Amino acid sequence: MKLTQTGISRLNLSSSKTDEIFFDDTLPGFGIRLREGGSRKYVVHYRQAGIQRRHTIGSVATLNLDEARKRARKILVAVDDGRDPAAEKESKRAASGLIFATVVRDYLEASQRSLKPKTLIGYKGDLERLWKPLHKLALGAISRSIIASHLRIIAKENGPVAANNARGTLSSFYAWAIGEGLTETNPVIGTNTFDTKPRERVLSNAESVAIWKAAPDNDYGHIVRLLMLTGQRRDEIGSLRWSEIDLVEKSIALPSGRTKNGRPHVVPLSDTSLSILRAKNKIRIDDRDLVFGEGEGGYQGWSRAKRSLDAAAKVKNWTLHDLRRTAATRMADLGVQPHIIEEVLNHKSGYKGGIAGVYNHSTYEPEKTAALKALANHWAVTVAQANGENVTPLRKA
């Protein structure tokens, strides 16, 4: 029969049939499929390698007959070129169901057999934390422009080295996904790397005071102040757990899996740091172990919160990692010895980088406690003086 726009509405299933196709005489293979329940869809049938294939074009309710014929002709041309449009459509549908977070989970599980434990920890941190904005996207929907855009955010918030590492991790992930037949391309290829010249930005006292005073009374503001008071890395504080904190002994005990160098690390807490954590502890409403953020992960709202703080503090061109460098510099100004500063920061290089590291296993806890107490006092005095109060700094450490 020759299908017409007016004749489509008069088509009905033959008696006793629940599924029937009415083919068009003017375009072989093209027709309308009716199913019990009212479904009416344009289809095109063709043979590929001797196998009968069916490709659904669209619903009669949303597509007119002429447009459906045009699409059917394109499909048949593709078949003549040796392609299989139905298989391609199925492949795209399957790819849309491959959510990034799910594939990452499979990749990390598979990599346990091929990667060194330390490398696996780094890859896990990159894919689960730095690339978290991609987690809900389908693997096939992630383009080079999306990756390049987020790489710039990573570089701004975590530094160029972290961005380059995250880029390398993602590229390795895509290479594995290609090998598994989960995707055809690696969208990381062609994205730019970043200049890894070390930053030397140390905030002035005036800038530090502005940031301290502008830090909001919320998770982000508390994290910022703790970074200033402890000199630790952003994610060590942002993903801090109550099980790592001893409010009685006044310390944080970071396990090896949570530190960059894989060494467990004890951070003494000054009274100011304790007051922040105790206040947070008083308003806990459940047994969630993570101190900051919501749900299963630690704090996540870095970008938006940083923009708000920048506007309030009116300090330009700084990163949260600059707070760590500034804390180290201020401790040096206060007379803290370099090897104590390195212990506070949990640096593995420097004085323990050679033979001394083999024999000297002291963690200098009393000295670290004194150093961070002096740093907290420095910030208290500096903020008070900026407010016009008459205060006297403590003597140097």
N, C-alpha and C positions, 0 to 999 in steps of 0.2 A: 504494500500500500504506500501511497505517497502521503507523508505526514504534512499537515498544514496547521497553522496556528489556531484556526477556529476548530479544526477537527480533533485537536488534542483533548479538549474538554469532554468530548463524547466517547473517548476510549474507556472501556471497562474490562475488568478481568472476565475471562470466559468462565462459564459455570464449572465448579469443582476445582478451579485453579487458584493457587494462592500467590503465584509469581509468574509473570508473563512479560515477554518483550515484543513490542511492535516495531518491526524494522522498516526503514525508509527505503523505498524503491530507488530514489534519486541518488543516494549515497550509500553504497553497500557497506554493511557493518554498523551503520548508525541507526539508533532507534531509541525508543522510550520504554523503560522498565517500570511496570506497575506491580506493586506488592500489596498483599492483604494488610489492611490498616491505613491505606491511603497514600503510601509513598509513591511518588512519580518522579523518576530521574532519567536524564539523558545519559545514554551509554554508547560506547563504540566497541565492537568486537573485532579482533584481528588474530592472526596466527603469527607466532614467533617461535622459530625453530620447531615447527610442527605442533606446537602446543597452542590450544585455544586460550586467548586472553581477553579479559573484559576490563575496560577503563571507564569509571564513572566520571561524567563531565560535570554534572551539577543538577540542581533541583529545577523542575518545571516551574515552580512557584517564583523562582528568582532569576531565571534565565529564559529569554525568548528563543524561539526555534531557529531563527537566522543566526544568532550568535552561537548557539549550540552546534549548528552545522559547521560554522567557521572553525570552531575549536576541534571538532571531530576531524576535519580535513587536515589540520596541523598535526594531529596525533597520527593519522594515517601516513602523512609524509615522513614523520619521524620513524615510523615502522619501516617504511621503504628504505630509510637510511641505515637500518640495522639496529635501531634503538628499541627499547621496551618501555614505553611510557607508563604502563601499569606497575612494572617493577620499580621504576624510578619514583613513582608516587608513593609506593609502599616504603621505599627506602627513606624518603623524606619524612614520612609519618613516623617511622621508627626513630629517626634521628631527632625529631622534635620531642620524643619522649625520653631522650638521653639527657637528663638534667646534670649540669656540671658537678654539683655536689655529690651526686650518686656515683658518677664516673671517677671523681677524685677518691672517694672511699675505696672503690675497687682497685684503683691504681696504687694507693698506699698499701693496701693489703697484698697486692702482687709484688710490690717492691721490697717487702720485708725479706725476701729471699735473695735479692740482688744488690741492695744498697747497704752500706755500713750503717750501724745504728745511729751514729752522730749525723750522717748525711740524711738519713730518714727523718730524724727530728727536725732538721732544717727544712726539708721539703714539706713536711707536715705543717710547720709553722707558716711557711709561705702560702701554701694552697688553702689552708683552713682559715688563716687570719688575713694575710695581705690581699688575697684574691677572693675574700668573702663576698664582695659585691657581685661576683659572677655566679654565686652558688645557685640561684633560682633560675638562671637562664638555661635554655636548651643548648647543648654543645654546638649544634650547627648554627645557632643564632649569634654566636660570639664572633665578632668581626675584628679585623686588624685595628680599626679606628677605636673600637671599645677598649681593646687592650692598651693601645697607645695612650688613650686618655687616662686610663686608670694608672698606668705606669708613671705618668706625670704627677698624679696625686701621691703615689707611694714615695716618689723621689722628694716631693715637697715635705711630706710628713715624717718620713723615716730616713731620708738621705739617699744619695745616688748609689751607694754601695748596696743598700737594701733593695733598691729598685732593680739594679742589674742582677742581683741574686734571684729576685722574684721572677724576673724575665727569663732567666736560665731555667729555673724550676718549671715554669709554665711550658716552656718549649720542650723540655724533656717529657712532661706529661702528655703533650700533644703528639710527640713522636711515638710514645707508647700507644696512645689511642688510635693512631693511624695503623700501627702494627696489629692492633686488635680488630681492625675493620670497623671502628666506631665513627670515624670521620675520614674525610679525604684530604684535608689540607691542614697545615699548621699556620694559623693566623698570626703567630708571634713573629714569623719570618718577615723581615722588612721593617719592623719597629726599631726605633732608635735606642741605643744605649746611652748612658749618662756619664759625664765627666766625673771621675771619682777623686778629684783633688780634695783632700781633707778640708772640712770647714774649720774655721778658726774663730768663729763668732763667740765672744764672751759678752754677756749682757752687763751693762753698767749697773751700778747700784740703783740709779734713778729708774732705769728700765725694769730692773727686778722688782723694785717697790711698786711700780705701776702695774706690773703683772700680778703681784701678790694681792694688791688692793682690789684689782678688777676681777680676780678669780671669783666666780659665782659660788653661792652656797649650795652646790649640788655635787654629784659624783665627779664631774670634770674638774670643777674648782678644787675639790679635795685632792684629786690626783695631782694637779699642777703644784699645789703647795707641798705635797709629799715628795714630789720630784725635786723641788727646791731644797727640801730639808734633808733628803737622803742621798741625792746624787745617783739614784738607780735608773735603770732603763725604763722607757715608757711602758712596755708591756709587762715588765716585772711588777709594776705597781698597778697598771690597769687590769691585770688578771690575778691580782692578789687574792689569796684565799684565807678564810678565818683559821683554817687548820694550820696555816703557816705562821700565824701570829700568836705570840705569847704576851698578853697584856700585863701579866704579873712580872715576868722576867724582862719585859720591855724590849722585845726583839722580834724580828722577822727572820724565819729560817727558810730560805729558798732552796728547794731540792735541785739536784743536778739537771733534771729535765726542763727546768724553767729558767736556766741561765744560759747566756750566749756561749760561754766557754765550757759548759758541761760540768762545772764545779759547784758543789753545794756552797751556799753563801749565807752568812748570818749578818743581818743589818741591825745594829743597835738603834733603839728608838729614843729620841729626845722627848722631853715632856710635851713639846708642841706637837710632835708627830703623834704621840699617844693621845692627846686631847682630840685630834681629828678622828682617830680610829675608835676611841671610846664613845664619842658622840654618834658615830655611825653605828656602832654596836647596840646602842640604846634604842635605836629605831628599827632594828631588825624585826621583820614580821613572820619569818619562816626559818627553816633550817638550811637555806641556801648557803653553800660554802663560799661562793665567790662574793667578795666584798663590794665590788662595783658592777654596774650594768644590770641587765635583766636576762632572764631565761638561762640557757645553758652556757653561754659564753660570758667573758668578762666585758669590760666597757667597750662599746663599739662606735659611739657617735663622735669620733675624733674631728672630722673635717668641719662639720657645722659648728661644733662647740669652739673650735680654734678660731674660726672666722668671727664669732661673736666676741671672744676674748680679745682678739686683735683690735676690733673696733672700740671696745670699752677701754683697753689699756693704752691705745694709740702708740703701740710699739710695732715697728715694721721689720720685715725680713728676719724673722727668728723662727726657730723650730723648737719643739719640746726637747730634742736632744741637746740643744744649746744650754738648757737648764743644768744638764749633767756636767757639761764642760765648765759652766759658770760656778757650780758648786765646788768642783775640784780647784778652780782658780782661787775662789774665796778662802777655802781651807788652807791653801798655800800662803795666801796673804795673812792668814791668822797664825802662821807659824807651824802648821801641821807638816810633819816630815813627808817627803815624797812617797816612801814605801808604805806609810800609813794611809795616804790618800789612795794609793793603788789597791790596798786591801779594802778600803771603803767601797771603791768602785768595782771590786772583784775583777781587776785586770790581771791577766796571767803573764803578761809581758813584763818588761822593766826589770826590777831588782830580783824577781824570781824566774826570769827567763832563762838563766844559765845554770851554773853549778849550784848557786844558792838555792834554787828551787828544788834541788834534789835533797838537800840536807835540812833546809829551814822550812818546817811545816807549821810554824806559829801563825795564828790568825789575828794576833794582836787585838783581842777583843776589848781590853781596857782602853787601849789607845784609840781604837775606832769609836768607842763610846764617847771619849773626851772630845774627839774631833767633831763628831756630829752634834754634840752638845754646844761646842763653840760655834758651829755653823748656824744652829738654831738661834743662839743668842745674837749672832751677827744680824740675822734677818729681823729679829724682834727689835733690836736697837735701831737698825736702819729704817724700818717702817715707822717706829715711834718718832725718830728724829724728823722724818718727812712730814709727820703729822704735827710737828712743832713742839713735841714733848722734850723735856730736859732729862736725858738718860745718860748713863755712863757705861761704855762697853766693858766687858770682861777683859782680863789680860789675855795675851796670846797664848795658844796652846803650847 
